[in-house]
Amino acid sequence: MGAVLITGGAGFVGLNVAEALLARGEEVVIFGREPLPEAAACAFAALPGRLAVLERDVREEAALRAAFAAHAVDRVLPFAAITAGPERESAEPEAVLDVNVKGVVATLRAARDSGGVRRVLLPSSSAVYGESAYTHPVLDEARTPCVPASLYGVTKYAVERLGLRLAALWGLDAVAARIGAAFGPWERDSGVRDTLSPFHALMQAALMGRQAVLPPAPLPSYDWVYARDLAAGLLKLLDAELPPHRVVNLASGLDWAPHVPALCEALAARFPGFRWRHAAPGEAPTIRLNDSRPRGVLATARAAAFGWQARHTPEAAMADYASWAAAWLR
Ligand SMILES: NC(=O)c1ccc[n+]([C@@H]2O[C@H](COP(=O)([O-])OP(=O)(O)OC[C@H]3O[C@@H](n4cnc5c(N)ncnc54)[C@H](O)[C@@H]3O)[C@@H](O)[C@H]2O)c1
């Protein structure tokens, strides 16, 4: 078995995938612009797999080629990306395109030229559904129109389509994961992801024993996926010998909004000093949601055909996240 190369691997999702691969004894190469967080270096050192960290930029083709050559890479996740909010997409559209689209093309070309890659896992996103998320109760890979609105969503749709096309032309075997909104261990500000999850903000407030003020009830419907479940799903897509689909949603398929009060209560029971409430009309919340409009949930049948479904209930996910945060963030 060769190594798995993850570009952007020191980011939130990459670290979860790296951890899951290392836990099963694999060789992992993290290729990205930021260093490995200290806590991750410490946690990963206890795992049976082998880890190499290359602090490089995906826009450096020579560095990509060298990474493939040095590590006998046979699977690749070109996950480096800029998750731009409105200000950044307006100020730096070229950078978003360069990293999110050209960076993937460069990684695929290096993978092709290395001659040893047997699976590419393309990082698409639920953002590809765009406006459809507000008009379709269930976001289905085959039937729901993709009308991405944000530049980020547009680049993710481009990655999916051009990634599958180039893989076909270049003799690579690719699967695109439409990753749902994730939260959990290793989530932090990478400097290029402009909106972190409200669960990250709640955890910070809980660890500091502060009060969290959520937007007024009821919260809009939103489908979350726990990072550890997501990592398990990505491994299923990486491992599938005969993928039943080439484009797959990875999400819980559940509206988490009705669970949020119970999740906050569980945090309050665990972290002394943490309190929470909904904002009064006109009051500014301290916890920002990713979207103020209710969204459809993601269809899960294709992921199930790969043998994956989110394992954690919202309550179990928050309990696991709280244990992780207490161990690693205190
Ligand atoms: N987090 C989510 O909820 C979510 C949802 C859907 C899709 N995704 C996808 O998952 C992937 C990882 O996202 P994330 O949430 O971990 O974001 P993140 O910002 O935590 O991680 C991205 C990583 O890419 C690195 N990077 C950025 N530009 C780079 C460059 N030019 N060269 C090398 N490295 C560079 C960053 O330093 C960072 O480590 C992305 O492709 C993203 O589109 C994430």
The ligand as an SDF file (V2000), in Angstrom:
LIG
                    3D

 44 48  0  0  0  0  0  0  0  0999 V2000
  -15.3900   22.3310    6.4750 N   0  0  0  0  0  0  0  0  0  0  0  0
  -16.4850   22.0830    5.7910 C   0  0  0  0  0  0  0  0  0  0  0  0
  -17.5900   22.1460    6.3470 O   0  0  0  0  0  0  0  0  0  0  0  0
  -16.3980   21.7100    4.3240 C   0  0  0  0  0  0  0  0  0  0  0  0
  -17.6040   21.5250    3.6280 C   0  0  0  0  0  0  0  0  0  0  0  0
  -17.5430   21.2180    2.2690 C   0  0  0  0  0  0  0  0  0  0  0  0
  -16.3190   21.0560    1.6330 C   0  0  0  0  0  0  0  0  0  0  0  0
  -15.1770   21.2450    2.3360 N   0  0  0  0  0  0  0  0  0  0  0  0
  -13.9020   21.1220    1.5910 C   0  0  0  0  0  0  0  0  0  0  0  0
  -12.9420   20.4510    2.3760 O   0  0  0  0  0  0  0  0  0  0  0  0
  -11.6370   20.9470    2.0410 C   0  0  0  0  0  0  0  0  0  0  0  0
  -10.9210   21.3530    3.3080 C   0  0  0  0  0  0  0  0  0  0  0  0
  -11.6290   22.4360    3.9170 O   0  0  0  0  0  0  0  0  0  0  0  0
  -11.4910   22.7890    5.4500 P   0  0  0  0  0  0  0  0  0  0  0  0
  -12.8390   23.0190    5.9890 O   0  0  0  0  0  0  0  0  0  0  0  0
  -10.6060   21.8000    6.0980 O   0  0  0  0  0  0  0  0  0  0  0  0
  -10.7750   24.2120    5.3580 O   0  0  0  0  0  0  0  0  0  0  0  0
   -9.4860   24.7550    6.1360 P   0  0  0  0  0  0  0  0  0  0  0  0
   -9.3710   26.1850    5.7770 O   0  0  0  0  0  0  0  0  0  0  0  0
   -9.5240   24.3810    7.5700 O   0  0  0  0  0  0  0  0  0  0  0  0
   -8.3090   23.9410    5.4360 O   0  0  0  0  0  0  0  0  0  0  0  0
   -7.8350   24.2620    4.1530 C   0  0  0  0  0  0  0  0  0  0  0  0
   -6.3430   24.0830    4.1440 C   0  0  0  0  0  0  0  0  0  0  0  0
   -5.8360   24.4160    2.8460 O   0  0  0  0  0  0  0  0  0  0  0  0
   -4.6310   25.1350    3.0310 C   0  0  0  0  0  0  0  0  0  0  0  0
   -4.3360   25.9600    1.8550 N   0  0  0  0  0  0  0  0  0  0  0  0
   -5.0000   27.0560    1.4190 C   0  0  0  0  0  0  0  0  0  0  0  0
   -4.3960   27.5670    0.3430 N   0  0  0  0  0  0  0  0  0  0  0  0
   -3.3360   26.7710    0.0820 C   0  0  0  0  0  0  0  0  0  0  0  0
   -2.3180   26.7800   -0.8970 C   0  0  0  0  0  0  0  0  0  0  0  0
   -2.2740   27.7290   -1.8470 N   0  0  0  0  0  0  0  0  0  0  0  0
   -1.3860   25.7970   -0.8720 N   0  0  0  0  0  0  0  0  0  0  0  0
   -1.4060   24.8440    0.0890 C   0  0  0  0  0  0  0  0  0  0  0  0
   -2.3320   24.7960    1.0570 N   0  0  0  0  0  0  0  0  0  0  0  0
   -3.2780   25.7580    1.0600 C   0  0  0  0  0  0  0  0  0  0  0  0
   -4.8880   25.9790    4.2580 C   0  0  0  0  0  0  0  0  0  0  0  0
   -3.6620   26.4540    4.8180 O   0  0  0  0  0  0  0  0  0  0  0  0
   -5.6200   24.9940    5.1530 C   0  0  0  0  0  0  0  0  0  0  0  0
   -4.7100   24.2310    5.9040 O   0  0  0  0  0  0  0  0  0  0  0  0
  -11.8370   22.1140    1.0870 C   0  0  0  0  0  0  0  0  0  0  0  0
  -11.5830   21.6860   -0.2490 O   0  0  0  0  0  0  0  0  0  0  0  0
  -13.2790   22.4670    1.2680 C   0  0  0  0  0  0  0  0  0  0  0  0
  -13.8440   23.0380    0.1040 O   0  0  0  0  0  0  0  0  0  0  0  0
  -15.1780   21.5830    3.6680 C   0  0  0  0  0  0  0  0  0  0  0  0
  1  2  1  0
  2  3  2  0
  2  4  1  0
  4  5  1  0
  4 44  2  0
  5  6  2  0
  6  7  1  0
  7  8  2  0
  8  9  1  0
  8 44  1  0
  9 10  1  0
  9 42  1  0
 10 11  1  0
 11 12  1  0
 11 40  1  0
 12 13  1  0
 13 14  1  0
 14 15  2  0
 14 16  1  0
 14 17  1  0
 17 18  1  0
 18 19  2  0
 18 20  1  0
 18 21  1  0
 21 22  1  0
 22 23  1  0
 23 24  1  0
 23 38  1  0
 24 25  1  0
 25 26  1  0
 25 36  1  0
 26 27  1  0
 26 35  1  0
 27 28  2  0
 28 29  1  0
 29 30  1  0
 29 35  2  0
 30 31  1  0
 30 32  2  0
 32 33  1  0
 33 34  2  0
 34 35  1  0
 36 37  1  0
 36 38  1  0
 38 39  1  0
 40 41  1  0
 40 42  1  0
 42 43  1  0
M  CHG  2   8   1  16  -1
M  END
$$$$
